[in-house]
């Protein structure tokens, strides 16, 4: 995979302009998702991803804030795709059994 440097030292873009954390195979959005979904601080992100340096983590966070609208739109598109796939797949057998027993609504 060919990567292109950005103004953020530890962020590189692949041929599809997807930001990756330099020196890893981790997409920046994966790290950002943990930050946004769970409210993890940089130190908590480091605990969850010990193979990343604090510099890589802060660089990914800075990249997010500098490109917030674009990355938020990307995350929303991903959520929308997952929801469509979930609806297409229908209810699982386990969910049907639990619903029949009144264990879930």
MOPAC internal coordinates of N, CA, C and O (Angstrom, degrees):
PM7 1SCF
backbone

  N    0.0000 0     0.00 0     0.00 0    0    0    0
  C    1.4461 1     0.00 0     0.00 0    1    0    0
  C    1.5265 1   107.94 1     0.00 0    2    1    0
  O    1.2310 1   120.77 1   -51.51 1    3    2    1
  N    1.3155 1   116.13 1   128.49 1    3    2    1
  C    1.4600 1   122.58 1   178.87 1    5    3    2
  C    1.5306 1   108.81 1   -86.58 1    6    5    3
  O    1.2310 1   120.99 1   -53.21 1    7    6    5
  N    1.3414 1   115.71 1   126.79 1    7    6    5
  C    1.4579 1   120.72 1  -179.75 1    9    7    6
  C    1.5212 1   110.74 1  -114.05 1   10    9    7
  O    1.2310 1   121.25 1   -33.99 1   11   10    9
  N    1.3282 1   115.22 1   146.01 1   11   10    9
  C    1.4583 1   122.05 1   179.40 1   13   11   10
  C    1.5252 1   108.67 1  -115.36 1   14   13   11
  O    1.2310 1   120.36 1   -45.64 1   15   14   13
  N    1.3092 1   116.92 1   134.36 1   15   14   13
  C    1.4633 1   121.68 1   179.38 1   17   15   14
  C    1.5277 1   110.31 1   -66.74 1   18   17   15
  O    1.2310 1   121.09 1   -25.25 1   19   18   17
  N    1.3278 1   115.53 1   154.75 1   19   18   17
  C    1.4593 1   122.26 1   174.95 1   21   19   18
  C    1.5271 1   107.28 1  -122.19 1   22   21   19
  O    1.2310 1   120.63 1     0.70 1   23   22   21
  N    1.3236 1   116.39 1  -179.30 1   23   22   21
  C    1.4652 1   119.70 1   176.77 1   25   23   22
  C    1.5252 1   111.24 1   -71.20 1   26   25   23
  O    1.2310 1   120.60 1   168.06 1   27   26   25
  N    1.3272 1   116.45 1   -11.94 1   27   26   25
  C    1.4637 1   121.69 1   177.22 1   29   27   26
  C    1.5193 1   107.51 1   -95.24 1   30   29   27
  O    1.2310 1   120.84 1   -61.28 1   31   30   29
  N    1.3249 1   115.99 1   118.72 1   31   30   29
  C    1.4609 1   122.72 1  -170.85 1   33   31   30
  C    1.5338 1   113.98 1   -50.38 1   34   33   31
  O    1.2310 1   119.93 1   141.87 1   35   34   33
  N    1.3072 1   117.74 1   -38.13 1   35   34   33
  C    1.4587 1   120.30 1  -173.87 1   37   35   34
  C    1.5358 1   113.75 1  -106.48 1   38   37   35
  O    1.2310 1   120.35 1  -160.90 1   39   38   37
  N    1.3132 1   116.94 1    19.10 1   39   38   37
  C    1.4628 1   120.83 1   178.45 1   41   39   38
  C    1.5251 1   109.02 1  -122.60 1   42   41   39
  O    1.2310 1   121.22 1   -50.12 1   43   42   41
  N    1.3306 1   115.27 1   129.88 1   43   42   41
  C    1.4580 1   122.33 1   177.36 1   45   43   42
  C    1.5241 1   108.69 1  -126.72 1   46   45   43
  O    1.2310 1   120.83 1   -30.72 1   47   46   45
  N    1.3167 1   116.02 1   149.28 1   47   46   45
  C    1.4617 1   121.71 1   178.49 1   49   47   46
  C    1.5138 1   109.92 1  -104.39 1   50   49   47
  O    1.2310 1   121.00 1   -42.48 1   51   50   49
  N    1.3439 1   115.69 1   137.52 1   51   50   49
  C    1.4584 1   119.05 1   175.29 1   53   51   50
  C    1.5247 1   109.43 1   -82.89 1   54   53   51
  O    1.2310 1   120.45 1     5.74 1   55   54   53
  N    1.3248 1   116.74 1  -174.26 1   55   54   53
  C    1.4675 1   120.90 1  -176.22 1   57   55   54
  C    1.5273 1   112.55 1   -64.42 1   58   57   55
  O    1.2310 1   120.03 1   162.89 1   59   58   57
  N    1.3372 1   117.55 1   -17.11 1   59   58   57
  C    1.4700 1   121.77 1   177.61 1   61   59   58
  C    1.5255 1   112.05 1  -101.64 1   62   61   59
  O    1.2310 1   120.71 1  -166.31 1   63   62   61
  N    1.3348 1   116.25 1    13.69 1   63   62   61
  C    1.4668 1   123.44 1  -178.20 1   65   63   62
  C    1.5294 1   113.13 1    63.79 1   66   65   63
  O    1.2310 1   120.36 1  -152.12 1   67   66   65
  N    1.3158 1   116.92 1    27.88 1   67   66   65
  C    1.4566 1   121.31 1   174.58 1   69   67   66
  C    1.5284 1   107.34 1   -87.19 1   70   69   67
  O    1.2310 1   120.05 1   -54.91 1   71   70   69
  N    1.3415 1   117.50 1   125.09 1   71   70   69
  C    1.4643 1   119.54 1  -178.76 1   73   71   70
  C    1.5299 1   112.46 1   -77.76 1   74   73   71
  O    1.2310 1   121.05 1   -49.85 1   75   74   73
  N    1.3093 1   115.60 1   130.15 1   75   74   73
  C    1.4610 1   123.90 1   176.71 1   77   75   74
  C    1.5192 1   108.92 1  -117.53 1   78   77   75
  O    1.2310 1   120.93 1   -27.39 1   79   78   77
  N    1.3171 1   115.84 1   152.61 1   79   78   77
  C    1.4583 1   120.38 1   174.03 1   81   79   78
  C    1.5198 1   106.97 1   -79.53 1   82   81   79
  O    1.2310 1   120.51 1   -57.93 1   83   82   81
  N    1.3187 1   116.64 1   122.07 1   83   82   81
  C    1.4628 1   122.61 1  -175.13 1   85   83   82
  C    1.5246 1   111.47 1   -53.72 1   86   85   83
  O    1.2310 1   121.48 1   -42.46 1   87   86   85
  N    1.3227 1   114.78 1   137.54 1   87   86   85
  C    1.4475 1   121.07 1   178.46 1   89   87   86
  C    1.5175 1   114.13 1    81.15 1   90   89   87
  O    1.2310 1   120.51 1  -174.94 1   91   90   89
  N    1.3427 1   116.63 1     5.06 1   91   90   89
  C    1.4718 1   120.81 1   179.98 1   93   91   90
  C    1.5258 1   108.85 1  -135.02 1   94   93   91
  O    1.2310 1   121.30 1    -3.25 1   95   94   93
  N    1.3076 1   115.12 1   176.75 1   95   94   93
  C    1.4593 1   120.61 1   172.50 1   97   95   94
  C    1.5237 1   110.11 1  -105.43 1   98   97   95
  O    1.2310 1   120.64 1  -166.21 1   99   98   97
  N    1.3279 1   116.38 1    13.79 1   99   98   97
  C    1.4655 1   121.45 1  -176.44 1  101   99   98
  C    1.5203 1   111.08 1   -88.56 1  102  101   99
  O    1.2310 1   121.70 1   -52.12 1  103  102  101
  N    1.3309 1   114.34 1   127.88 1  103  102  101
  C    1.4571 1   119.55 1   174.37 1  105  103  102
  C    1.5221 1   108.71 1   -72.45 1  106  105  103
  O    1.2310 1   120.74 1   -39.34 1  107  106  105
  N    1.3244 1   116.19 1   140.66 1  107  106  105
  C    1.4637 1   120.26 1   178.93 1  109  107  106
  C    1.5201 1   110.75 1   -57.52 1  110  109  107
  O    1.2310 1   120.20 1   144.51 1  111  110  109
  N    1.3220 1   117.23 1   -35.49 1  111  110  109
  C    1.4565 1   121.97 1  -177.17 1  113  111  110
  C    1.5263 1   111.46 1   -63.31 1  114  113  111
  O    1.2310 1   119.90 1   150.43 1  115  114  113
  N    1.3273 1   117.80 1   -29.57 1  115  114  113
  C    1.4640 1   121.07 1   177.87 1  117  115  114
  C    1.5222 1   110.42 1   -64.99 1  118  117  115
  O    1.2310 1   120.47 1   138.25 1  119  118  117
  N    1.3106 1   116.71 1   -41.75 1  119  118  117
  C    1.4578 1   121.23 1   178.13 1  121  119  118
  C    1.5250 1   110.33 1   -69.41 1  122  121  119
  O    1.2310 1   120.79 1   136.42 1  123  122  121
  N    1.3125 1   116.09 1   -43.58 1  123  122  121
  C    1.4661 1   121.68 1  -179.52 1  125  123  122
  C    1.5321 1   110.27 1   -62.23 1  126  125  123
  O    1.2310 1   120.27 1   141.19 1  127  126  125
  N    1.3240 1   117.10 1   -38.81 1  127  126  125
  C    1.4606 1   120.57 1   179.94 1  129  127  126
  C    1.5216 1   111.40 1   -58.76 1  130  129  127
  O    1.2310 1   120.20 1   138.63 1  131  130  129
  N    1.3295 1   117.22 1   -41.37 1  131  130  129
  C    1.4625 1   120.91 1   176.87 1  133  131  130
  C    1.5128 1   111.80 1   -63.72 1  134  133  131
  O    1.2310 1   121.27 1   139.90 1  135  134  133
  N    1.2981 1   115.18 1   -40.10 1  135  134  133
  C    1.4699 1   120.60 1   178.41 1  137  135  134
  C    1.5237 1   110.62 1   -62.95 1  138  137  135
  O    1.2310 1   120.58 1   133.69 1  139  138  137
  N    1.3257 1   116.50 1   -46.31 1  139  138  137
  C    1.4639 1   120.63 1  -176.78 1  141  139  138
  C    1.5277 1   112.51 1   -75.38 1  142  141  139
  O    1.2310 1   120.09 1   135.83 1  143  142  141
  N    1.3167 1   117.44 1   -44.17 1  143  142  141
  C    1.4704 1   121.07 1  -174.92 1  145  143  142
  C    1.5229 1   112.38 1   -70.84 1  146  145  143
  O    1.2310 1   120.14 1   140.56 1  147  146  145
  N    1.3145 1   117.34 1   -39.44 1  147  146  145
  C    1.4570 1   121.29 1  -173.70 1  149  147  146
  C    1.5198 1   113.67 1  -109.77 1  150  149  147
  O    1.2310 1   120.56 1   173.95 1  151  150  149
  N    1.3374 1   116.54 1    -6.05 1  151  150  149
  C    1.4573 1   120.05 1  -178.75 1  153  151  150
  C    1.5206 1   113.15 1    70.79 1  154  153  151
  O    1.2310 1   120.82 1  -156.47 1  155  154  153
  N    1.3391 1   116.03 1    23.53 1  155  154  153
  C    1.4583 1   119.50 1  -177.16 1  157  155  154
  C    1.5180 1   111.52 1   -66.06 1  158  157  155
  O    1.2310 1   120.75 1   -45.16 1  159  158  157
  N    1.3030 1   116.16 1   134.84 1  159  158  157
  C    1.4632 1   123.00 1   174.54 1  161  159  158
  C    1.5295 1   107.98 1   -76.01 1  162  161  159
  O    1.2310 1   120.23 1   -11.41 1  163  162  161
  N    1.3372 1   117.16 1   168.59 1  163  162  161
  C    1.4711 1   118.49 1   175.76 1  165  163  162
  C    1.5292 1   112.60 1   -55.90 1  166  165  163
  O    1.2310 1   120.43 1   143.44 1  167  166  165
  N    1.3295 1   116.77 1   -36.56 1  167  166  165
  C    1.4596 1   120.17 1   179.60 1  169  167  166
  C    1.5270 1   110.95 1   -67.51 1  170  169  167
  O    1.2310 1   120.33 1   140.95 1  171  170  169
  N    1.3305 1   116.97 1   -39.05 1  171  170  169
  C    1.4679 1   120.22 1   177.05 1  173  171  170
  C    1.5252 1   110.92 1   -68.36 1  174  173  171
  O    1.2310 1   120.48 1   142.80 1  175  174  173
  N    1.3322 1   116.68 1   -37.20 1  175  174  173
  C    1.4624 1   120.17 1   175.83 1  177  175  174
  C    1.5270 1   109.74 1   -61.76 1  178  177  175
  O    1.2310 1   120.23 1   140.59 1  179  178  177
  N    1.3176 1   117.17 1   -39.41 1  179  178  177
  C    1.4671 1   121.94 1   178.47 1  181  179  178
  C    1.5310 1   109.75 1   -63.27 1  182  181  179
  O    1.2310 1   120.65 1   138.21 1  183  182  181
  N    1.3385 1   116.37 1   -41.79 1  183  182  181
  C    1.4669 1   120.50 1   178.51 1  185  183  182
  C    1.5272 1   110.17 1   -61.78 1  186  185  183
  O    1.2310 1   120.30 1   138.39 1  187  186  185
  N    1.3302 1   117.04 1   -41.61 1  187  186  185
  C    1.4622 1   122.09 1  -178.92 1  189  187  186
  C    1.5274 1   112.33 1   -73.69 1  190  189  187
  O    1.2310 1   120.67 1   152.43 1  191  190  189
  N    1.3156 1   116.33 1   -27.57 1  191  190  189
  C    1.4785 1   122.09 1  -177.35 1  193  191  190
  C    1.5294 1   108.74 1  -130.23 1  194  193  191
  O    1.2310 1   119.99 1  -109.07 1  195  194  193
  N    1.3345 1   117.62 1    70.93 1  195  194  193
  C    1.4732 1   120.58 1  -173.94 1  197  195  194
  C    1.5235 1   114.58 1   -63.62 1  198  197  195
  O    1.2310 1   120.12 1   163.20 1  199  198  197
  N    1.3140 1   117.38 1   -16.80 1  199  198  197
  C    1.4648 1   121.00 1   179.35 1  201  199  198
  C    1.5247 1   112.06 1   -78.48 1  202  201  199
  O    1.2310 1   119.89 1   170.59 1  203  202  201
  N    1.3401 1   117.82 1    -9.41 1  203  202  201
  C    1.4643 1   121.39 1   177.36 1  205  203  202
  C    1.5185 1   109.83 1   -94.51 1  206  205  203
  O    1.2310 1   121.00 1   -33.00 1  207  206  205
  N    1.3271 1   115.69 1   147.00 1  207  206  205
  C    1.4669 1   119.72 1   173.92 1  209  207  206
  C    1.5255 1   108.93 1   -86.15 1  210  209  207
  O    1.2310 1   120.83 1   -19.25 1  211  210  209
  N    1.3078 1   116.02 1   160.75 1  211  210  209
  C    1.4618 1   119.46 1   176.52 1  213  211  210
  C    1.5278 1   109.98 1   -61.62 1  214  213  211
  O    1.2310 1   120.17 1   146.06 1  215  214  213
  N    1.3206 1   117.28 1   -33.94 1  215  214  213
  C    1.4633 1   120.49 1   177.81 1  217  215  214
  C    1.5254 1   110.95 1   -62.84 1  218  217  215
  O    1.2310 1   120.11 1   137.59 1  219  218  217
  N    1.3231 1   117.40 1   -42.41 1  219  218  217
  C    1.4575 1   120.70 1   177.32 1  221  219  218
  C    1.5284 1   110.96 1   -62.58 1  222  221  219
  O    1.2310 1   120.97 1   138.05 1  223  222  221
  N    1.3243 1   115.76 1   -41.95 1  223  222  221
  C    1.4695 1   120.45 1  -179.16 1  225  223  222
  C    1.5186 1   110.58 1   -64.87 1  226  225  223
  O    1.2310 1   120.07 1   130.90 1  227  226  225
  N    1.3221 1   117.48 1   -49.10 1  227  226  225
  C    1.4672 1   120.28 1   179.79 1  229  227  226
  C    1.5206 1   111.66 1   -63.92 1  230  229  227
  O    1.2310 1   120.42 1   144.88 1  231  230  229
  N    1.3280 1   116.81 1   -35.12 1  231  230  229
  C    1.4585 1   120.32 1   178.21 1  233  231  230
  C    1.5252 1   110.55 1   -65.49 1  234  233  231
  O    1.2310 1   120.25 1   138.61 1  235  234  233
  N    1.3383 1   117.12 1   -41.39 1  235  234  233
  C    1.4710 1   120.81 1   178.27 1  237  235  234
  C    1.5266 1   110.78 1   -64.98 1  238  237  235
  O    1.2310 1   120.49 1   139.46 1  239  238  237
  N    1.3334 1   116.67 1   -40.54 1  239  238  237
  C    1.4692 1   120.15 1   178.02 1  241  239  238
  C    1.5286 1   110.55 1   -65.25 1  242  241  239
  O    1.2310 1   120.30 1   137.34 1  243  242  241
  N    1.3213 1   117.03 1   -42.66 1  243  242  241
  C    1.4686 1   120.39 1   178.15 1  245  243  242
  C    1.5259 1   110.29 1   -63.31 1  246  245  243
  O    1.2310 1   120.50 1   139.13 1  247  246  245
  N    1.3294 1   116.65 1   -40.87 1  247  246  245
  C    1.4585 1   120.27 1   178.28 1  249  247  246
  C    1.5214 1   109.90 1   -60.66 1  250  249  247
  O    1.2310 1   120.57 1   137.50 1  251  250  249
  N    1.3254 1   116.52 1   -42.50 1  251  250  249
  C    1.4597 1   119.97 1   178.37 1  253  251  250
  C    1.5283 1   110.59 1   -59.60 1  254  253  251
  O    1.2310 1   119.67 1   129.57 1  255  254  253
  N    1.3179 1   118.24 1   -50.43 1  255  254  253
  C    1.4661 1   120.20 1  -176.39 1  257  255  254
  C    1.5207 1   111.37 1   -65.88 1  258  257  255
  O    1.2310 1   120.01 1   150.39 1  259  258  257
  N    1.3208 1   117.59 1   -29.61 1  259  258  257
  C    1.4706 1   120.65 1   177.53 1  261  259  258
  C    1.5268 1   112.21 1   -77.88 1  262  261  259
  O    1.2310 1   120.26 1   161.75 1  263  262  261
  N    1.3281 1   117.10 1   -18.25 1  263  262  261
  C    1.4693 1   121.90 1  -177.28 1  265  263  262
  C    1.5301 1   110.84 1  -131.33 1  266  265  263
  O    1.2310 1   120.63 1  -146.65 1  267  266  265
  N    1.3096 1   116.41 1    33.35 1  267  266  265
  C    1.4652 1   123.15 1  -171.33 1  269  267  266
  C    1.5268 1   113.17 1   -56.14 1  270  269  267
  O    1.2310 1   119.60 1   130.47 1  271  270  269
  N    1.3106 1   118.36 1   -49.53 1  271  270  269
  C    1.4722 1   120.18 1  -176.68 1  273  271  270
  C    1.5277 1   111.45 1   -59.98 1  274  273  271
  O    1.2310 1   120.85 1   133.79 1  275  274  273
  N    1.3090 1   115.99 1   -46.21 1  275  274  273
  C    1.4671 1   120.65 1  -178.78 1  277  275  274
  C    1.5307 1   111.23 1   -64.38 1  278  277  275
  O    1.2310 1   120.21 1   135.35 1  279  278  277
  N    1.3233 1   117.20 1   -44.65 1  279  278  277
  C    1.4605 1   120.44 1  -178.41 1  281  279  278
  C    1.5242 1   112.05 1   -72.23 1  282  281  279
  O    1.2310 1   120.12 1   143.65 1  283  282  281
  N    1.3256 1   117.37 1   -36.35 1  283  282  281
  C    1.4675 1   119.87 1   174.98 1  285  283  282
  C    1.5258 1   110.43 1   -61.84 1  286  285  283
  O    1.2310 1   120.46 1   138.52 1  287  286  285
  N    1.3279 1   116.72 1   -41.48 1  287  286  285
  C    1.4625 1   120.67 1   178.41 1  289  287  286
  C    1.5286 1   110.31 1   -63.90 1  290  289  287
  O    1.2310 1   120.16 1   140.10 1  291  290  289
  N    1.3305 1   117.30 1   -39.90 1  291  290  289
  C    1.4619 1   121.32 1   178.28 1  293  291  290
  C    1.5278 1   110.49 1   -62.90 1  294  293  291
  O    1.2310 1   120.44 1   135.38 1  295  294  293
  N    1.3347 1   116.77 1   -44.62 1  295  294  293
  C    1.4629 1   119.97 1   179.17 1  297  295  294
  C    1.5232 1   111.29 1   -63.98 1  298  297  295
  O    1.2310 1   119.80 1   142.15 1  299  298  297
  N    1.3324 1   117.98 1   -37.85 1  299  298  297
  C    1.4604 1   121.08 1   178.64 1  301  299  298
  C    1.5217 1   110.57 1   -66.05 1  302  301  299
  O    1.2310 1   120.20 1   138.78 1  303  302  301
  N    1.3346 1   117.21 1   -41.22 1  303  302  301
  C    1.4624 1   120.58 1   177.25 1  305  303  302
  C    1.5250 1   110.60 1   -60.75 1  306  305  303
  O    1.2310 1   120.21 1   139.95 1  307  306  305
  N    1.3216 1   117.21 1   -40.05 1  307  306  305
  C    1.4636 1   121.30 1   178.63 1  309  307  306
  C    1.5279 1   110.77 1   -64.49 1  310  309  307
  O    1.2310 1   120.57 1   136.17 1  311  310  309
  N    1.3363 1   116.51 1   -43.83 1  311  310  309
  C    1.4683 1   120.03 1   177.80 1  313  311  310
  C    1.5213 1   110.85 1   -62.41 1  314  313  311
  O    1.2310 1   120.51 1   138.60 1  315  314  313
  N    1.3292 1   116.63 1   -41.40 1  315  314  313
  C    1.4682 1   120.70 1   179.05 1  317  315  314
  C    1.5252 1   111.00 1   -62.27 1  318  317  315
  O    1.2310 1   120.24 1   137.26 1  319  318  317
  N    1.3359 1   117.14 1   -42.74 1  319  318  317
  C    1.4637 1   121.07 1   178.70 1  321  319  318
  C    1.5205 1   111.40 1   -62.40 1  322  321  319
  O    1.2310 1   120.72 1   136.99 1  323  322  321
  N    1.3292 1   116.23 1   -43.01 1  323  322  321
  C    1.4630 1   120.69 1   178.92 1  325  323  322
  C    1.5231 1   110.32 1   -62.30 1  326  325  323
  O    1.2310 1   120.24 1   137.68 1  327  326  325
  N    1.3216 1   117.15 1   -42.32 1  327  326  325
  C    1.4630 1   120.59 1   179.99 1  329  327  326
  C    1.5282 1   111.43 1   -63.39 1  330  329  327
  O    1.2310 1   120.51 1   138.77 1  331  330  329
  N    1.3253 1   116.63 1   -41.23 1  331  330  329
  C    1.4704 1   120.50 1   177.50 1  333  331  330
  C    1.5209 1   110.43 1   -62.31 1  334  333  331
  O    1.2310 1   120.38 1   134.72 1  335  334  333
  N    1.3291 1   116.89 1   -45.28 1  335  334  333
  C    1.4653 1   120.46 1   178.88 1  337  335  334
  C    1.5214 1   111.43 1   -63.88 1  338  337  335
  O    1.2310 1   120.66 1   140.37 1  339  338  337
  N    1.3315 1   116.34 1   -39.63 1  339  338  337
  C    1.4547 1   120.53 1   178.87 1  341  339  338
  C    1.5274 1   110.26 1   -62.29 1  342  341  339
  O    1.2310 1   120.68 1   136.22 1  343  342  341
  N    1.3162 1   116.30 1   -43.78 1  343  342  341
  C    1.4624 1   120.25 1   179.41 1  345  343  342
  C    1.5232 1   111.39 1   -66.09 1  346  345  343
  O    1.2310 1   120.49 1   140.37 1  347  346  345
  N    1.3251 1   116.67 1   -39.63 1  347  346  345
  C    1.4544 1   120.29 1   178.69 1  349  347  346
  C    1.5258 1   111.98 1   -65.34 1  350  349  347
  O    1.2310 1   120.64 1   144.27 1  351  350  349
  N    1.3268 1   116.37 1   -35.73 1  351  350  349
  C    1.4643 1   121.03 1  -178.42 1  353  351  350
  C    1.5243 1   111.23 1   -72.29 1  354  353  351
  O    1.2310 1   120.30 1   153.00 1  355  354  353
  N    1.3125 1   117.02 1   -27.00 1  355  354  353
  C    1.4651 1   120.47 1  -179.62 1  357  355  354
  C    1.5103 1   112.10 1    76.57 1  358  357  355
  O    1.2310 1   121.69 1     3.20 1  359  358  357
  N    1.3059 1   114.36 1  -176.80 1  359  358  357
  C    1.4527 1   120.94 1  -177.40 1  361  359  358
  C    1.5212 1   110.69 1   -74.91 1  362  361  359
  O    1.2310 1   120.70 1   -40.72 1  363  362  361
  N    1.3250 1   116.27 1   139.28 1  363  362  361
  C    1.4621 1   120.41 1   179.57 1  365  363  362
  C    1.5267 1   110.18 1   -74.45 1  366  365  363
  O    1.2310 1   121.11 1   -18.79 1  367  366  365
  N    1.3087 1   115.49 1   161.21 1  367  366  365
  C    1.4599 1   121.39 1   177.72 1  369  367  366
  C    1.5235 1   109.94 1   -60.76 1  370  369  367
  O    1.2310 1   120.16 1   138.91 1  371  370  369
  N    1.3210 1   117.30 1   -41.09 1  371  370  369
  C    1.4627 1   120.91 1   179.45 1  373  371  370
  C    1.5244 1   110.51 1   -61.89 1  374  373  371
  O    1.2310 1   120.20 1   134.36 1  375  374  373
  N    1.3318 1   117.22 1   -45.64 1  375  374  373
  C    1.4592 1   120.55 1   179.46 1  377  375  374
  C    1.5257 1   110.71 1   -61.33 1  378  377  375
  O    1.2310 1   120.16 1   140.45 1  379  378  377
  N    1.3127 1   117.30 1   -39.55 1  379  378  377
  C    1.4708 1   120.84 1   178.37 1  381  379  378
  C    1.5282 1   110.84 1   -62.04 1  382  381  379
  O    1.2310 1   120.53 1   136.39 1  383  382  381
  N    1.3294 1   116.60 1   -43.61 1  383  382  381
  C    1.4648 1   120.68 1   179.81 1  385  383  382
  C    1.5283 1   110.90 1   -65.05 1  386  385  383
  O    1.2310 1   120.58 1   135.78 1  387  386  385
  N    1.3278 1   116.50 1   -44.22 1  387  386  385
  C    1.4658 1   120.26 1   179.88 1  389  387  386
  C    1.5241 1   111.19 1   -64.31 1  390  389  387
  O    1.2310 1   120.67 1   140.12 1  391  390  389
  N    1.3339 1   116.32 1   -39.88 1  391  390  389
  C    1.4627 1   120.50 1   178.94 1  393  391  390
  C    1.5378 1   110.23 1   -64.95 1  394  393  391
  O    1.2310 1   120.42 1   139.45 1  395  394  393
  N    1.3156 1   116.80 1   -40.55 1  395  394  393
  C    1.4619 1   121.40 1   179.59 1  397  395  394
  C    1.5356 1   111.18 1   -63.90 1  398  397  395
  O    1.2310 1   120.64 1   147.78 1  399  398  397
  N    1.3156 1   116.39 1   -32.22 1  399  398  397
  C    1.4675 1   121.13 1   178.75 1  401  399  398
  C    1.5211 1   111.99 1   -85.54 1  402  401  399
  O    1.2310 1   120.24 1   175.94 1  403  402  401
  N    1.3367 1   117.16 1    -4.06 1  403  402  401
  C    1.4492 1   120.69 1  -178.61 1  405  403  402
  C    1.5126 1   114.48 1    78.40 1  406  405  403
  O    1.2310 1   120.72 1  -166.85 1  407  406  405
  N    1.3322 1   116.22 1    13.15 1  407  406  405
  C    1.4623 1   120.38 1  -178.95 1  409  407  406
  C    1.5226 1   112.70 1   -76.58 1  410  409  407
  O    1.2310 1   120.57 1   155.76 1  411  410  409
  N    1.3309 1   116.51 1   -24.24 1  411  410  409
  C    1.4712 1   121.29 1   176.45 1  413  411  410
  C    1.5226 1   107.67 1  -137.38 1  414  413  411
  O    1.2310 1   121.33 1   -19.29 1  415  414  413
  N    1.3094 1   115.06 1   160.71 1  415  414  413
  C    1.4806 1   119.96 1   178.05 1  417  415  414
  C    1.4940 1   110.70 1   -99.18 1  418  417  415
  O    1.2310 1   120.10 1   180.00 1  419  418  417

